[in-house]
């Protein structure tokens, strides 16, 4: 660090000398710095520094240093030496102090001895997401579904913090409450942030699967009678819940068995896994619009551009434009599970992860795939032969969480990976870890 500061001082003297000798007819290098201006304590962000050089980029001619506050810079790449433009990549590692700020300064040196300087301020903010709730399905008809809590900062987990006494299907964090969907028995449990039961909705549901909310209304997808759920004429429906008093006040019949729900722009998107449509419900006029998609639309996410992506059991990932309610693109030939597809999207809204490969979708799959939504390129992210049953992505860190059911032969295991596919840690879970909730 001392040598770096000496070098910066010598460079500064050189800059002063060059300015005194130069008549100003040639401009100094210009810098453009890109990166996330926020970083969590003890974590890393990537900064890209590009420069245009009047007199060709000097060898090793892009440097950076933290000049105020905490943290350190490490240059990981540099391109364009002896050319008229260049770029470099830096890793900024934050300090430990929350709600602090650091100032990074970068310089570019050309072969005329001219120097360009750029500064970039970085805020070290406190963690907003501190816990991960692990949703453990349990054994069906055994009423042993649970919720575990994983502490992100400590890297420790506490199992069975909430015992659902039912089969856990889904949980959604909405307006400081957690809405937990279970069946066998059929319930919607309303929990506070401490995982304490506030109220239970146990009327007007029949094999409930998923939950979403718009305003003071909650929506629960229901398969209906299991004897007809997988036929062409199911008794499937959406239950509408008044969230002010937690009672089912209405229902909307569906033409196919539903799976995942997504609330977006004051409309409810319903993946009709038993058919070939995504239903769009408008709570204002109670209308239901159908969007044609490939067979088996199962679960949905919304990307960073506001487009909706649906993973289908037929091995298709389709994009729906919510403005005109139509499918606008399709990625086919995917290796999916064939039932209740598990997918998640990262915090940038640019990468989707989903479970596929071999084994059995009812007990666990072997592979995690990633999809770059910008290029629509599909790659295997993790291939370890696990019995993968659940997936989630922390929207702050973009770390990927996986649940291994151990084929329901025992309790499960949770895994955390970075965005390069490196395993960070693992932790015990309950039976059948099927999903993750970040709060």
C-alpha positions in Angstrom: 0.0 0.0 0.0 2.9 2.4 0.8 4.5 1.7 -2.6 1.2 2.4 -4.2 0.9 5.7 -2.5 4.5 6.7 -3.6 3.6 5.7 -7.1 0.5 7.8 -7.1 2.5 10.8 -5.8 5.1 10.4 -8.5 2.3 10.1 -11.1 0.8 13.3 -9.6 4.1 15.1 -10.0 4.4 13.9 -13.6 0.9 15.1 -14.3 1.8 18.6 -12.9 4.9 18.7 -15.1 3.1 17.5 -18.2 0.4 20.2 -17.7 3.1 22.9 -17.3 4.9 21.8 -20.5 1.8 21.1 -22.6 0.0 23.9 -24.5 -3.4 22.2 -23.9 -3.9 21.2 -27.5 -4.1 17.5 -26.6 -6.7 16.4 -24.1 -5.8 14.0 -21.3 -7.3 10.5 -21.1 -10.9 10.3 -20.1 -12.3 7.6 -17.8 -15.7 6.0 -17.5 -16.4 4.0 -14.3 -19.2 1.6 -14.0 -20.3 -0.5 -11.1 -22.8 -0.9 -8.3 -22.4 2.0 -5.9 -23.6 0.0 -3.0 -21.9 -3.0 -1.3 -22.6 -5.0 1.8 -20.0 -5.2 4.6 -17.3 -7.8 4.0 -18.5 -8.4 0.4 -17.1 -7.7 -3.1 -18.4 -5.7 -6.1 -16.9 -5.5 -9.5 -15.9 -2.1 -11.1 -15.2 -1.6 -14.8 -13.0 1.3 -15.8 -12.8 2.2 -19.4 -10.6 5.0 -20.9 -10.0 6.7 -24.2 -6.3 7.6 -24.6 -5.0 10.4 -26.9 -1.4 9.1 -26.9 -1.8 5.3 -26.6 -2.3 3.6 -23.3 0.9 3.2 -21.3 2.0 -0.3 -20.1 0.2 -1.0 -16.8 -1.5 2.3 -17.4 -4.8 2.0 -15.5 -4.4 2.1 -11.7 -6.8 2.4 -8.8 -6.7 3.0 -5.0 -9.1 3.6 -2.1 -8.3 7.1 -1.0 -11.0 7.6 1.6 -12.9 5.3 3.9 -12.6 1.5 4.2 -12.1 -1.3 1.7 -9.4 -2.3 -0.8 -9.1 -2.4 -4.6 -7.6 -5.3 -6.5 -7.1 -5.0 -10.3 -8.1 -8.3 -11.9 -7.6 -7.5 -15.6 -6.4 -4.8 -18.0 -6.8 -4.6 -21.7 -5.7 -2.2 -24.5 -2.0 -1.5 -23.6 -0.3 0.5 -26.5 -3.7 1.2 -28.1 -6.0 4.3 -28.2 -8.4 2.9 -25.6 -8.3 0.5 -22.7 -10.2 -1.0 -19.8 -9.6 -2.7 -16.5 -11.6 -4.6 -14.0 -11.3 -4.1 -10.3 -12.6 -5.9 -7.3 -13.6 -3.7 -4.4 -13.7 -5.5 -1.1 -15.8 -3.6 1.5 -14.8 -3.1 5.1 -16.8 -4.1 8.2 -18.4 -0.8 9.0 -22.1 -0.6 8.1 -23.5 2.6 6.6 -20.1 4.0 5.7 -18.7 5.3 2.5 -15.5 4.8 0.5 -13.9 6.8 -2.3 -12.0 5.0 -5.0 -9.8 6.9 -7.4 -8.6 5.6 -10.8 -6.0 7.1 -13.1 -5.2 6.4 -16.8 -1.7 7.2 -18.2 -0.9 7.6 -21.8 2.5 7.4 -23.5 2.6 11.2 -23.8 2.8 11.4 -20.1 -0.7 12.7 -19.8 -3.0 11.5 -17.0 -6.7 11.2 -16.6 -8.3 10.9 -13.1 -11.8 9.5 -12.2 -13.4 9.0 -8.8 -16.1 6.6 -7.7 -18.0 6.8 -4.4 -19.1 3.5 -2.8 -21.7 3.2 0.0 -21.2 0.3 2.4 -24.8 -0.3 3.5 -26.2 -2.5 6.1 -27.7 -5.9 5.2 -31.4 -5.6 4.4 -31.8 -9.4 3.9 -30.4 -11.1 7.0 -32.4 -14.4 7.1 -33.4 -17.1 4.8 -36.4 -19.2 5.6 -36.2 -22.8 4.4 -39.6 -24.2 3.5 -39.6 -28.0 4.2 -42.4 -29.8 2.6 -42.4 -32.8 4.9 -43.7 -36.3 4.1 -47.2 -36.1 2.5 -50.0 -37.0 4.9 -47.5 -37.0 7.8 -48.2 -33.4 8.8 -44.5 -32.8 9.5 -43.7 -29.8 7.3 -41.5 -27.2 9.0 -39.7 -23.8 8.5 -36.0 -23.5 9.3 -34.1 -20.2 9.6 -30.6 -19.6 8.1 -28.7 -16.6 9.5 -26.8 -15.2 6.5 -24.1 -13.3 8.4 -23.4 -16.1 10.9 -23.8 -18.9 8.4 -25.8 -20.9 10.9 -29.2 -22.5 10.7 -31.9 -23.3 13.2 -34.3 -26.1 12.2 -38.0 -26.6 12.9 -38.5 -23.0 14.1 -42.1 -23.3 12.9 -43.9 -26.6 12.8 -46.7 -26.5 10.3 -48.4 -29.8 11.2 -49.2 -30.1 7.5 -47.5 -30.4 4.1 -45.8 -27.2 3.3 -46.4 -25.9 -0.3 -45.3 -22.2 -0.4 -44.7 -19.1 1.6 -44.8 -15.4 0.6 -43.6 -12.4 2.6 -46.2 -9.6 2.1 -46.7 -6.4 4.2 -44.7 -7.6 7.2 -46.5 -10.9 7.3 -45.8 -14.4 6.0 -48.5 -16.3 4.3 -47.8 -20.0 4.5 -49.8 -22.4 2.2 -50.2 -26.0 3.3 -52.3 -29.0 2.5 -53.1 -32.2 4.2 -54.7 -30.3 6.0 -55.6 -27.4 3.7 -54.7 -24.1 5.3 -53.3 -20.6 4.9 -51.3 -19.8 8.0 -50.6 -16.1 8.7 -47.4 -15.6 10.6 -45.5 -12.6 11.9 -41.8 -12.0 11.2 -40.9 -14.0 14.3 -42.7 -17.0 12.8 -45.5 -16.8 15.3 -49.0 -17.8 14.2 -51.3 -14.8 13.9 -54.3 -16.4 12.2 -55.3 -19.4 10.1 -57.6 -19.6 7.1 -59.0 -23.1 6.9 -62.2 -22.6 5.0 -62.8 -22.3 1.3 -59.6 -24.1 0.3 -59.2 -27.4 -1.5 -55.6 -28.7 -2.1 -54.1 -25.2 -2.1 -50.7 -24.7 -3.8 -49.5 -21.1 -4.1 -50.3 -17.6 -2.8 -50.0 -14.0 -4.2 -51.4 -10.7 -3.1 -52.6 -7.5 -4.6 -53.6 -4.7 -2.3 -55.8 -6.1 0.5 -56.7 -9.2 -1.5 -54.8 -12.5 -1.3 -55.1 -15.2 -4.0 -54.6 -19.0 -3.4 -54.3 -21.5 -6.3 -56.3 -24.7 -5.6 -56.2 -28.0 -7.4 -59.6 -28.8 -6.1 -60.8 -32.4 -5.8 -57.7 -34.6 -6.3 -59.9 -37.2 -8.2 -60.5 -34.6 -11.0 -57.4 -32.4 -10.7 -55.5 -34.3 -13.3 -58.4 -34.7 -15.8 -59.7 -32.5 -18.5 -62.5 -31.2 -16.2 -60.9 -30.3 -12.9 -62.6 -28.6 -10.0 -59.7 -26.2 -9.8 -60.1 -22.6 -8.7 -58.5 -19.4 -7.3 -59.6 -18.6 -3.8 -59.8 -14.8 -3.0 -59.0 -13.9 0.5 -59.8 -10.6 2.3 -56.5 -9.9 4.0 -58.1 -7.5 6.5 -60.0 -10.3 8.2 -58.3 -13.3 6.6 -61.4 -15.0 5.2 -62.1 -16.4 1.8 -64.7 -14.1 0.2 -64.9 -15.4 -3.4 -63.5 -17.8 -5.9 -62.7 -18.0 -9.6 -63.1 -21.3 -11.4 -60.3 -22.5 -13.8 -60.4 -24.7 -16.8 -57.1 -26.5 -15.9 -55.2 -27.4 -12.8 -53.1 -24.4 -11.6 -49.6 -24.4 -10.1 -47.6 -21.1 -9.6 -49.0 -17.6 -9.2 -47.4 -14.2 -9.9 -48.9 -10.8 -8.9 -47.6 -8.1 -11.2 -48.9 -4.7 -12.2 -52.2 -5.2 -10.3 -52.9 -8.4 -12.2 -52.7 -12.1 -11.2 -50.8 -14.5 -13.5 -51.8 -18.1 -13.1 -49.7 -21.0 -14.5 -52.3 -23.6 -15.6 -50.0 -26.6 -15.4 -52.8 -29.0 -16.4 -53.3 -27.2 -19.7 -51.7 -24.9 -22.3 -52.5 -21.4 -21.0 -51.5 -18.8 -18.5 -54.6 -17.1 -17.1 -54.5 -13.4 -16.3 -57.0 -12.3 -13.7 -57.9 -8.6 -13.2 -59.3 -8.1 -9.7 -60.8 -4.7 -10.8 -63.3 -6.2 -13.2 -63.0 -9.9 -12.3 -62.1 -10.7 -16.0 -60.0 -13.7 -16.9 -57.7 -13.5 -20.1 -56.0 -16.6 -21.5 -52.4 -16.5 -23.0 -51.6 -19.5 -25.1 -48.3 -21.2 -24.2 -46.7 -24.7 -24.6 -48.0 -27.6 -22.6 -47.6 -27.5 -18.8 -46.9 -23.9 -17.7 -45.8 -24.4 -14.2 -44.1 -21.4 -12.4 -43.5 -17.8 -13.3 -41.1 -14.9 -12.6 -40.8 -11.3 -13.8 -37.4 -10.1 -15.2 -35.7 -6.7 -15.0 -37.4 -5.4 -18.0 -40.9 -6.2 -16.7 -41.4 -9.3 -19.0 -42.9 -12.5 -17.5 -41.1 -15.8 -18.0 -42.9 -19.2 -17.6 -41.2 -22.5 -17.2 -43.3 -25.4 -18.7 -43.2 -29.1 -18.0 -42.8 -29.7 -21.7 -39.3 -28.3 -21.6 -40.0 -24.7 -22.7 -39.2 -21.4 -21.1 -41.5 -18.7 -22.6 -41.6 -15.0 -22.4 -44.9 -13.1 -22.1 -45.3 -9.4 -22.8 -47.7 -8.1 -20.1 -48.6 -5.1 -22.2 -50.3 -7.1 -25.0 -50.8 -10.4 -23.2 -49.0 -12.5 -25.7 -46.0 -14.9 -25.9 -43.1 -13.1 -27.6 -40.2 -15.6 -27.4 -39.5 -19.2 -26.5 -36.5 -21.3 -25.4 -37.2 -24.9 -26.1 -35.6 -28.3 -25.6 -34.9 -27.8 -21.9 -34.4 -30.7 -19.5 -37.0 -30.0 -16.9 -38.6 -32.1 -14.2 -42.0 -32.6 -15.8 -44.0 -31.5 -12.8 -44.1 -28.4 -10.5 -41.0 -26.9 -12.1 -38.7 -25.1 -9.6 -37.2 -21.8 -10.8 -35.8 -18.5 -9.4 -34.5 -15.3 -10.9 -31.5 -13.3 -9.6 -31.6 -9.7 -8.3 -30.6 -8.2 -11.6 -33.5 -9.7 -13.3 -31.2 -11.1 -16.0 -30.5 -14.7 -15.0 -33.0 -17.5 -14.3 -32.0 -20.7 -12.5 -34.1 -23.9 -12.7 -33.9 -27.5 -11.6 -33.7 -30.3 -14.2 -31.6 -33.3 -15.2 -32.5 -36.8 -14.2 -33.9 -38.6 -11.1 -37.5 -37.8 -10.2 -39.3 -34.4 -9.8 -41.2 -35.8 -6.8 -38.0 -36.7 -4.9 -35.3 -34.5 -6.4 -33.4 -33.7 -9.6 -29.7 -33.7 -10.4 -28.9 -30.4 -12.2 -29.3 -26.7 -11.9 -29.4 -24.8 -15.2 -28.9 -21.1 -15.7 -30.4 -19.0 -18.4 -29.0 -15.6 -19.5 -32.1 -13.7 -20.5 -30.1 -11.2 -22.6 -28.6 -13.9 -24.9 -31.0 -16.7 -24.1 -28.0 -19.0 -23.5 -28.7 -22.0 -21.3 -25.8 -23.6 -19.3 -25.5 -26.2 -16.6 -24.7 -24.3 -13.4 -24.4 -27.2 -10.9 -24.1 -30.9 -11.9 -23.5 -33.0 -8.8 -26.1 -35.7 -8.8 -28.0 -34.5 -5.8 -31.7 -35.0 -5.2 -32.4 -31.3 -5.7 -35.9 -30.3 -4.7 -35.8 -26.6 -4.0 -34.1 -23.4 -5.3 -33.9 -19.7 -4.4 -31.7 -16.7 -5.2 -30.9 -14.0 -2.7 -31.9 -10.8 -4.6 -29.1 -8.8 -2.8 -26.1 -11.0 -3.2 -27.4 -13.2 -6.0 -26.2 -16.3 -4.1 -28.0 -19.4 -5.1 -29.6 -21.6 -2.4 -30.4 -25.3 -3.1 -32.4 -27.8 -1.1 -31.5 -31.5 -1.4 -34.3 -33.8 -0.3 -32.0 -36.8 0.2 -34.9 -38.6 -1.7 -37.1 -38.1 1.4 -35.2 -40.9 3.1 -34.3 -38.6 5.9 -33.9 -34.9 6.7 -32.5 -32.7 3.9 -29.5 -30.5 3.3 -29.2 -26.9 2.2 -26.4 -25.6 0.0 -25.3 -22.0 -0.8 -23.4 -21.2 -4.0 -21.8 -18.0 -5.4 -22.6 -16.8 -8.9 -19.6 -18.8 -10.3 -21.0 -22.1 -9.0 -18.6 -22.3 -6.0 -20.1 -23.9 -2.9 -19.9 -21.5 0.0 -21.4 -23.7 2.7 -24.1 -26.3 3.6 -26.5 -26.6 6.4 -29.1 -29.1 7.8 -32.8 -28.7 6.9 -36.0 -30.5 7.6 -37.7 -33.1 5.4 -38.0 -32.1 1.7 -36.5 -28.5 1.5 -38.7 -27.2 -1.4 -38.1 -23.5 -1.4 -36.5 -20.4 0.2 -37.8 -17.1 1.4 -35.5 -14.1 1.9 -36.3 -11.5 4.5 
